[in-house]
């Protein structure tokens, strides 16, 4: 059992500051402006109170991997000006619940999921979505095959309640991140041929965000390096 972290938790503030400094350093080395990079704090398995503490420290972009957690935390914190990113694998039967809470879905990897998210639109609201690309040789992993990313992007463009923002991927464990993210950058260029404003590249986590920044990532997904160890779920 872990202690919930309050708004004044100095350890949380120190971890957040340390990561932001590392992101700024990576941006400088890449000749980029750190202000063009969005840091998303992934709060998987942590309570809503941690999200409140992060908000008190200036965090506005929060990521969740599971629909149940996304729905619960967003429901507990309706008054906070947060942008909720859904970054996990999504089942089509969860699309409506995801859409009710998410501002952006990074993990659209098939036409059927895009269709389900579109059907779940409420009125004229627009949902930001990204094409998730599978950079591994395992077809069971989340993401569309690199050669099919453009086709999925074209399908998303036919769905008026979805706004194509770009691409997302996780670097394979058996490949240097620099090489993997260079491939993603090339795929992102193809998606921008479909929609020139689809400039987001969601890539990079705690262990490889510097390489992602060097390859042009615009959105980084950082979890335990900021939040601390995940609570014991047992």
Secondary structure by P-SEA (a helix, b strand, c coil): cccccccccaaaaaaaaaaaaaaaaaaaaaccccccbbbbbbbccccaaaaaaaaaacccbbbbccaaaaaaaaaaccccbbbbbbcccccccaaaaaaaccccccccccaaaaaaaaaaccccbbbbbbbbbbcccccccccccccaaaaaaaaaaaccccccccbbbbbbccccaaaaaaaaaaaaaaaaaaccccccccccccccaaaaaaacccbbbbcccccccccccc
